Amino acid sequence: MTRKLFGTDGIRGQANKFPMTPDIALKVGMAAGRIFMRGDHRHRVVIGKDTRLSGYMIESALVSGFTSVGMEVFQFGPLPTPAVAMLTRSLRADLGVMISASHNAYHDNGIKLFGPDGQKLSDERELEIEALMENGVDGGLAEPTKIGRARRIEDAQARYIEFVKRTFPKHLRLEGLRIVIDCAHGASYRVAPAVLWELGADIVAIGVEPNGININQDVGSTAPNAMIEKVRETRADFGIALDGDADRVCMCDEKGQIIDGDQILALIARSWIKSGELKGGGVVGTVMSNIGLERYLASQNLKLIRASVGDRYVIEKMREGGFNVGGEQSGHIIFSDFITTGDGLIAALQVLAVLAEERRPASEAAHIFEPAPQILENVRFKRGEPLTDIKVTTRIKDCEARLNGTGRILVRKSGTEPVIRIMGEGEDENLVREVVREIAEVIQEASA
């Protein structure tokens, strides 16, 4: 049985259209609630969300579903995804829920689920939830005296702020640093500026005026120009751009040069191997990680283990190999010594800690290796399965042959939206660009 609702990062889609409807959210609450009922104690579920207008609708439906099967619901309001993961464990909840479509525009929304250990659910657990939703959830309704209650938790943001600050070395401060923080008008708009200011930084905050429909709009980690321009305008020392739910980060140095997830992994690996903090003899990346990262790590006698795209697959590889650092080029960075999922703010603090310790500007310290030319292109499709089309598969094979061992091509279907993602990488940038364009064109024809 394959998953019909869940993708690589929970359930996601356009708000008020299948599968992101109140009816589906209600059933998710009822089904997940029943599956995570363990023992005779009063069961808890915690719910956070980002700043999308549709979050109110989805949250209300989830609350109805969970309380109908007898769960107590703790509502946090706007809070980063990693905060929900952390608080699921801290509050000894049986289940955690984040309502967010991450870096997508406001018209989308999503539901991410965490187990009592603060980890995202496995494919098998998600299949269980879908099966129960399909087979009817009414059988698990609570007796009238056992219906759950819902209440707001007012100190959730303060708890997370203190937790994040504790990940920064006690002997270091951010005094003397001017930092631009772009919160994407999303879930971190209150907590991220507070953390940086309390650690001593002079902050310039943008993307902190959410109105329900401006999340990720020309700001945040997927639109880093806003951060770059503000860094240059204010002569800041560093820039941080989070995405809508703050589990992803993009950074830039004082010159406005981007520091992506691969550079972050290299920087932390170099620093932590010296301090003895790095575990596993390397880091975990993904199939998208630049070959330049792999070559740099090899020069340091460190390994790069590649996982499938998606932070939960990175985490699985980290657990299997005993690694404590992993992440994606896109900015999902996981430090398992601190937290169970990607946390953009914690990742930024670890980079800042290295800069503060070495007393060097980011332009000198944070560009560890020269990346190989890498071309990315997304092709939106409306119908069918373009990647099974014979013309598409033939063209991909032809293009791989033309690279002749000097590069690689990765073509995959997105797990969060109807998009085919094409990545080409190699020594000859012009050739890589040419083959990526050819593959994109044949995919467009196949899905027209």
Secondary structure, DSSP 8 states (H G I E B T S, - for coil): ---SSEETTEEEEETTSTTSSHHHHHHHHHHHHHHT--SSS--EEEEEE-S-TTHHHHHHHHHHHHHHTT-EEEEEEE--HHHHHHHHHHTT-SEEEEE--TTS-TTEEEEEEE-TTS-B--HHHHHHHHHHHHH-SGGG---GGG---EEE-TTHHHHHHHHHHTTS-TT---TT-EEEEE-TTSTTTTHHHHHHHHTT-EEEEES----SS-TTSS-STTSTHHHHHHHHHHT-SEEEEE-TTSS-EEEE-TT--EE-HHHHHHHHHHHHHHHT---TTEEEEETTS-HHHHHHHHHTT-EEEEE-SSHHHHHHHHHHHT-SEEE-TTS-EEETTT-SS--HHHHHHHHHHHHHHHT--HHHHS--S----EEEEEEE--SS-GGG-HHHHHHHHHHHHHHTTSEEEEEEE-SSSSEEEEEEEES-HHHHHHHHHHHHHHHHHHT-
